C-alpha cells in the first residue's frame, strides 16, 4: 500500500511503525472472508482492509479522527482472524492498537460513551471494585429492562448462580507439588476471572500440583493490562503491566521460574506481546521481554509436561471452542485438543470455528447488538455438534456463550482436572453424561 506521510510525521515512532505495517498490505481482500463484522454486516468499512484504509487516512491527515472512522474502528473485535488469513503478513494487531490509542488520546467519543469506557477501565481490572459492582448488579438485575442498553448487557453477563466467593487459592503464596517437584511456575490470577470464575484458578492449581509443579501466586500479579490496552488506554495498561512484570521479576530473580502460566488466552496474547508494548522503554523492555519469553498458555505447558492417565471414566463428547486469542493471537491449535483426547474425551470440531463468539473483552458491553448476533451464530454451530459439554480456554468466551445456550460450558483445565482426580465442575453436576462412575486406580506418577 502506498503511503504519503511527511518526514515530520515519520519522525514519530508510532507513525513510523504504522507506515511499515501499512506498506505490507496488498489490497487482496482475503481478510474480508474471515472477518466477523464484515461477514455479518457486509460493509467494506467494517472489514480489515476497510479499516486499514481508514487508519491510513486518519494518520496521514492528522488531527481529530472523524466520528465515522471511530465507529468502524471501534466495531473491530480484535479477533485477529485477518492475521491468520493474510498472505502478506500484515501486522493488523499493532496497527489497530495504534489507532485506538490515538482515538482515545483525542477524546472524540460522546461524553456518555467516554464515561462508560472509563468506568469499565477502572472497575473490571480491579477485583475488589469488580466484586462490589457485581453484588450491586445482582440487586439491580430485576430492573434491567429500565436501564440503558449497555447496562442491560452487563447485567445479562452476571453469573446465573450468584457472585461466587473468593478462593483461598487466589492469595499470594506457593502451592507445592504433589510428590517430587518437576517445575516451578507462576500463575496469573486474572482480574475479572478471579471474581467471576475462581474455580478456573482452583482447577489450574490442583492440576499443576498433581503433575509435580510448584505454583507461585506472586503478590501484585493480578492483571495483565489487556482490557485497558484494547480500549486504547495505553498509560493505564502499561501501569498495570509494570506491576505484574515487577512481581514476576522478583520470582524470576529469586528462586526462578520455568514458566509463567496463563489460563485466559486473551491475557496470554497480551503478555506474550510485552516486549513490543515496552519496546520504547529501555528501563522496562528487558524485564518485559523476559516475562514474555516465559509466558505459556496452561495447555501449552501441560502438553510439554505430559498428562496423567484419567482416573475416572471419560468419553463424553466435548465441543472445543478455540478462542480467537488462542487460535489467532497465540496460534495455539493442537495442545488443548490433544490434552482433551489424552484425558479420554471425544473432541468435536465446531463449524465456522474461526468466527468470533462476540465476547472480545468489553466488546459485548460496548457493542451488544453485534455481539449477540455473533453469539447466536456461534451457539448454532456449537449445538449442531450435539456435545455433552463445551470446552474453552478463555473466560470471556465462556461467559458469552453461556448466555445463549443450555449446554454447559467449562474451562478446559476444569475437564482435565476432573479427569485426573479433581472434583466434577459445578456446571456439569446433574448432567447424565458426567454421572459418577467407578474410579480407575490412579497412576503412580505423572507421565513424562
C-alpha positions, 0 to 999 in steps of 0.5 A: 500500500502506498503511503504519503506521510511527511518526514515530520510525521515519520519522525514519530515512532508510532507513525513510523511503525504504522507506515511499515505495517501499512506498506505490507498490505496488498489490497487482496481482500482475503481478510474480508472472508474471515472477518466477523463484522464484515461477514455479518454486516457486509460493509467494506468499512467494517472489514480489515482492509476497510479499516486499514484504509481508514487508519491510513487516512486518519494518520496521514491527515492528522488531527481529530479522527472523524466520528465515522472512522471511530465507529468502524474502528471501534466495531473491530473485535480484535479477533485477529482472524485477518492475521491468520488469513493474510498472505502478506503478513500484515501486522493488523494487531499493532496497527489497530492498537495504534489507532485506538490509542490515538482515538482515545488520546483525542477524546472524540467519543460522546461524553456518555460513551467516554464515561462508560469506557472509563468506568469499565477501565477502572472497575473490571481490572480491579477485583475488589471494585469488580466484586462490589459492582457485581453484588450491586448488579445482582440487586439491580438485575430485576430492573434491567429492562429500565436501564440503558442498553449497555447496562442491560448487557452487563447485567445479562453477563452476571453469573446465573448462580450468584457472585461466587466467593473468593478462593483461598487459592487466589492469595499470594503464596506457593502451592507445592507439588504433589510428590517430587517437584518437576517445575516451578511456575507462576500463575496469573490470577486474572482480574475479572476471572478471579471474581467471576470464575475462581474455580478456573484458578482452583482447577489450574492449581490442583492440576499443576500440583498433581503433575509435580509443579510448584505454583507461585501466586506472586503478590501484585500479579493480578492483571495483565493490562489487556482490557485497558490496552484494547480500549486504547488506554495505553498509560493505564495498561502499561501501569498495570503491566509494570506491576505484574512484570515487577512481581514476576521479576522478583520470582524470576530473580529469586528462586526462578521460574520455568514458566509463567502460566496463563489460563485466559488466552486473551491475557496470554496474547497480551503478555506474550506481546510485552516486549513490543508494548515496552519496546520504547522503554529501555528501563522496562523492555528487558524485564518485559521481554523476559516475562514474555519469553516465559509466558505459556498458555496452561495447555501449552505447558501441560502438553510439554509436561505430559498428562496423567492417565484419567482416573475416572471414566471419560468419553463424553463428547466435548465441543472445543471452542478455540478462542480467537486469542488462542487460535489467532493471537497465540496460534495455539491449535493442537495442545488443548485438543490433544490434552482433551483426547489424552484425558479420554474425551471425544473432541468435536470440531465446531463449524465456522470455528474461526468466527468470533463468539462476540465476547472480545473483552468489553466488546459485548458491553460496548457493542451488544447488538453485534455481539449477540448476533455473533453469539447466536451464530456461534451457539448454532454451530456449537449445538449442531455438534450435539456435545455433552459439554463445551470446552474453552480456554478463555473466560470471556468466551465462556461467559458469552456463550453461556448466555445463549445456550443450555449446554454447559460450558467449562474451562478446559483445565476444569475437564482435565482436572476432573479427569485426573482426580479433581472434583466434577465442575459445578456446571456439569453436576446433574448432567447424565453424561458426567454421572459418577462412575467407578474410579480407575486406580490412579497412576503412580506418577505423572507421565513424562 
